[in-house]
Amino acid sequence: MIGPLVIDFDGVLRVWDAAIISDAEAAHGLPAGRLRKAVFDDVARLHRAVTGEITDDEWREQIALELEASFGPGGRRAVAQWSLPAGRVDEEVLHLLRRERGRRTIALFSNATTRLDADLDRLGLSDEFDVVFNSSTLGVAKPARAAFVAVAESLDSDPAECFFVDDAEPNIRAAARIGFRTHLYVDPRHLESALTG
């Protein structure tokens, strides 16, 4: 057996259609970019959601209340429409994970809300990992050093034994600083080369 493979979720294994937010805005009369701003630009609120200070339902309700105050019922309906999808699985990446699982521990490590388990179920991924690390359960999110330390300790592995894959450079740099071997995800072909090289 070789060391654990620790892989990010969104942007690596799970892919989101960029039109989900813009379609919800257009369908319910919101200005272009307004829902996206409410979701991502309130960094403090997003941080509370991905570190478990508030649940996924609470996070979405706060966004709905904000948009409802500005745009009426259409604001809430836009949040409801945006909330429906669970993304899609990149089957090429999943194939690589399944191939690797026979010879190493496969760990998912995601900055996610309390909805992660439900999304994994919806996508048929619940049994694809040996362990799942969710930032909202850990109480700390990437790229915090403590998040990577917690993962290595839970895996009972030296960081140097762990191979970490993520599509965000700050997370890659943070993992490398404590000794993880890393791969900045671009596409399945480059990931396969990194795993076999």
C-alpha positions, 0 to 999 in steps of 0.5 A: 500500500502507498500513502493516502490520496486526498482529493478535493470535490468541487472543481475536481470530482464534481463539476457545476454548470456555470449557467445554474446561477445565471439561469436562476437570476434570469428566471426570477427577475434578478439583475445578472450577477446578483445571486452570485454576489449574494452567494460568494461575496459575503465571505464571512457568511460563506465561511460560517457555512463551510465551518459549520457555524451555520447549517446549509439550510440556514445559509441558504435562508439568509441568502433568500432573506437578503434577496427577498428584501431587495427583489421580493418573492423572486429573490427567494424563488431564485435561491430555491432554483439555484439550490436544486441541482447537486452538480455532476460527477466527472466520470474520468476522475471517478475512474481514476479514483476507483483504480487507485482505491485498490492500492491506497486510502482514498479520502475526500477533503472538501470545503463544504456545508452540511449538505455534503453527505446528501449531495454525495448520496444524490450523486451516487458517491457515498461508497466511493471513499474510505473517509470523507473530511468535510470542513463544516464537520471539522470546524476549519476550512482549507487553506488553514493549516489546522485543516490539513493537520487534522486530515493527516492526523485522522489518516494516521499518516505523516503529511509527506505520505499524503498526496493532495489534489485540489484546483485552488492554488492557495490550498495547494500551497498550504498543504505543501507547507506542512509537507503534503505532496501536491497536484494542482488539478487541471484535467483528468489527463494531468491527474493521471500522469501525476498519479502514475509518474 
